[in-house]
Amino acid sequence: MKDLPCSAARIMALPPSCGPVRLVAVDGPAGSGKTTFAGELAAELDCQVIHSDDFPVPWEEGPGGWFHALESQVLRPLRRGRPGGFRRYDWVRGVYAERVTVPPAPVLVIEGVGTARASVAGLLAYTVWVEADERVRLRRVLGRDGAALEPRWRDWFAAERAWFARDHTRERADLVIRT
């Protein structure tokens, strides 16, 4: 396992923040490396990861449109010490897929654009901001999703810039990582 700049021991030493759960958010713009980092961190913590990509987000709604589902279906039950859950969205088929159960475990990592938003800052035990140069990020998302989506990705990047400027997400991060 790669050496991570935040350790499992450091996170486990924090008090629970969302009911009995230490909620860790990995946020930052699209293509910055959030998913990779969150996976490595979750492996070190031996915990579950929920990705914003597990929820449907219409392009035109921007980064803010998906979070209400995570909040109502997962975070609200966890705050009460109860399991949460949701149906994962299958982007390839364009339908909801399997149900994902989220037990009140010691740690849960949530990953994606907008996971560390100001409205839930009080529920977060630890926040990681992952960033990369926009040219690098655009190359990554187009390599993953195809060049035909470039106009949509450029619009999304603009929506992200506006979102993060309003929300001041990066400024609240416990750790900033540049990939």
Summary of the structure (lengths in Angstrom):
residues: 179
radius of gyration: 15.6
end to end distance: 17.2
largest distance: 45.7
contacts: 552
relative contact order: 0.24
helix: 45%
strand: 25%
